Amino acid sequence: MRDSHTLIAAWVGRRLKELRGGRTQKEFADLLGLSQAQYNRYETGKRLAHDKVLEQVGAACGLSPEQVVWGDELPAEARTRLEAAREFASLMDLLDDAAKQDIFVFLKHKAEALASKRRNEARQALKALEGFGKKALG
């Protein structure tokens, strides 16, 4: 079974080939400011195209980086999250620096609490596994 990185690189490569259309790889690579060899590695899925490359392809094709990768096949959940992120970013633009700092502190606290909870859960799982190991292995 292929790993997820390889599958993603292959998917993005197919999308790049679709978006290239009738242009040669060299023509499209020149448009993006890449060598033909580098572009070929992205299109054939040998390398995963960097975000910057996806942005350049999007600019050349009049698409967002998300559309470059997913086309019209962006999963509904991803579309919902993307729209929520855009709305959040718009709201952040309305805030002054003090309010942004407050939000940062709040999110940092929440992230630390989540990490602590996960560490506790991991400790509990490890303790249970050790108990099982003692019983199973005598």
N, C-alpha and C positions, 0 to 999 in steps of 0.2 A: 504494500500500500504506500502511495506517495504521501509525503508529509504536506502539511497545510501550506507551507511557504511555496513549495513547488507547484501546488495546485493553483494558488493565487497568481503566481508568476505566469503560469500558462493561460489563465483566464485573462489577465491584463494584456498579455501578448496577443491573444485573439482579438481583443477590443482594439488594440493599436492597429492591427492589420485592417480591421473593418474601417477605422477612422482614416487610415491612410488613403483608402479608396484606390483610384487609378494611378496615383503617384508612385514613383519608384521609392524604394527605401532610401536611396541617396537623396532624392529631392525632399522627402519628408524629414530626413535627418538634418539636412541643411537648413530647412525651415525652423527646426527646433534648436539649431546650434550644436548638434551632436555629430560625431563621426558616424558613417554608415555602419561600421563594425559594432559600435556601441548600441546604436538603434536596433540592429539585427539581434543582438543578445536580448534586448527587451522584448522585441516582437516574437522571437522564438521561445520565450519563456525561460531562457537560460539564466537571466538575471531579472529581478523584480525592479521595475522602473521606480525611481525615487519620486517623492512628492513633487519636487521641483519640475521634473520631467512631465508628470501628469498635469501640472498647472500650465506648462508650456503647450502641451497638446491641446488642453482645454482652450487656451487663448487662441491657438491656431484654428481651432474648429468651432469656436463660439459656444463652448460647453463649460460647465463647472467640472472640477476634478472628479466629483462624485459621478457625474454623467459620463466622464471619460471611462471610468472603471465599470459602472453598472449599466450605462445606457438607460433605457426605460425600465430596466429590471431591478431597480433599487428596491429592496424588500420594504414592505409597508412599515415594519418596525424601525428600520433605518431611516426612512423618510420622516417618520414621526419624530425621532430623536434629532435628526438634522434640523427640522423646522423648530423644535424646542430650543436647540442650541442657537439658532439664528435669532429667535425672539429674546433669549437671555442676553445675547451679545448686544442687541438693540437697547435693552433695558440698562445694561451696564454703561452704555454710552451716555445715558441720561443722568448718571450719578456723579456726584463730586468725589474727590479723592478720599475724603473721610469715610463716606459710605462704602466705597470700594474696599477700603481697608477693613471696615467692619465685616463685610461679606467674606473677605479673605480669611480673617480670624475665625469666623464661624465655620467656614468650610474646612479649614485646617483642623479645628477642634473635632469636627465630625469625622474627618479622615483618620485622625489619631484614635478616636473612640472605636472606629471600625477595625483598625489594625489591632488594637488591644483585644477586642472581642474575638477576632480570628486567631490571635495567639492563644487566648484562653481555650478556644474550641480545639485548637491543634494540641495543646497540652492535655486536654481531656481525652482526645482520641489516642494520643500516645500512651497515656496511662492505661486506658482500656486495652490497647493492643499489648502492652507489657503484661497486664493481668492475664489476657488470653494466652500469651506465649508461655507464661509460667504454668498455666493449667494444661495446655496442649503438649508442652515439651517436658513437663514433670519437673 
